[in-house]
């Protein structure tokens, strides 16, 4: 059932983050959509929440989306996301 799936959206631009989340919620209202404004927060959320999918900006301060994905893939708990 789709209600059990979670999507994590990561973007340091709050307007972009809200737009992406809004589009997803408009089309699949019962889907649990999580938000993070940077890679470090996204790592913590992903480890705790175990989303089915992560949609991320590539260029963010401190940790890029690519760096975040590499860290997620290197951890056993999050490597399958």
C-alpha positions as CSV (number, residue, x, y, z in Angstrom):
1,X,0.0,0.0,0.0
2,X,1.4,3.4,-0.9
3,X,0.6,4.9,2.5
4,X,3.4,2.9,4.0
5,X,6.0,4.4,1.6
6,X,8.0,7.5,2.5
7,X,9.8,9.9,0.1
8,X,12.5,12.2,1.4
9,X,12.9,15.4,-0.5
10,X,16.2,17.3,0.0
11,X,16.9,20.8,-1.2
12,X,18.5,23.8,0.4
13,X,16.2,26.2,-1.5
14,X,13.0,26.2,0.5
15,X,10.9,27.4,-2.4
16,X,12.1,24.4,-4.5
17,X,11.6,22.0,-1.6
18,X,8.0,23.3,-1.1
19,X,7.3,23.1,-4.8
20,X,8.5,19.5,-5.1
21,X,6.6,18.4,-2.0
22,X,3.5,20.2,-3.2
23,X,3.6,18.4,-6.6
24,X,4.0,15.0,-4.9
25,X,1.2,15.6,-2.4
26,X,-1.2,16.9,-5.1
27,X,-0.8,13.7,-7.0
28,X,-0.5,11.2,-4.1
29,X,-2.1,12.8,-1.1
30,X,-1.7,9.8,1.3
31,X,2.0,9.5,0.6
32,X,4.3,10.4,3.6
33,X,6.7,13.0,2.3
34,X,9.7,14.0,4.5
35,X,11.8,17.1,4.0
36,X,15.4,18.1,4.7
37,X,17.1,21.3,3.9
38,X,20.7,19.9,3.7
39,X,22.6,16.7,3.3
40,X,23.5,16.2,7.0
41,X,19.8,16.5,8.0
42,X,18.9,14.1,5.2
43,X,21.3,11.5,6.4
44,X,19.8,11.6,9.9
45,X,16.3,11.4,8.6
46,X,17.1,8.6,6.2
47,X,18.7,6.5,8.9
48,X,15.8,7.0,11.2
49,X,12.8,6.9,8.8
50,X,14.2,4.6,6.0
51,X,12.4,6.3,3.1
52,X,11.7,4.2,0.0
53,X,13.0,7.0,-2.3
54,X,15.1,10.2,-1.9
55,X,14.8,13.1,-4.3
56,X,17.8,15.4,-3.8
57,X,19.3,18.6,-5.1
58,X,22.9,18.0,-6.3
59,X,24.4,21.3,-5.3
60,X,24.0,22.2,-1.6
61,X,26.4,23.8,0.8
62,X,28.5,21.7,3.2
63,X,27.5,18.4,1.6
64,X,26.4,17.9,-2.0
65,X,23.6,15.5,-3.0
66,X,26.2,13.2,-4.5
67,X,28.2,13.2,-1.3
68,X,25.0,12.4,0.7
69,X,24.2,9.5,-1.6
70,X,27.7,8.1,-1.3
71,X,27.4,8.2,2.5
72,X,23.9,6.5,2.3
73,X,25.2,3.8,0.0
74,X,28.2,3.2,2.3
75,X,26.0,2.4,5.4
76,X,24.4,-1.0,5.6
77,X,21.1,0.5,7.1
78,X,20.6,2.9,4.2
79,X,22.4,1.2,1.3
80,X,19.2,0.0,-0.3
81,X,17.4,3.3,-0.6
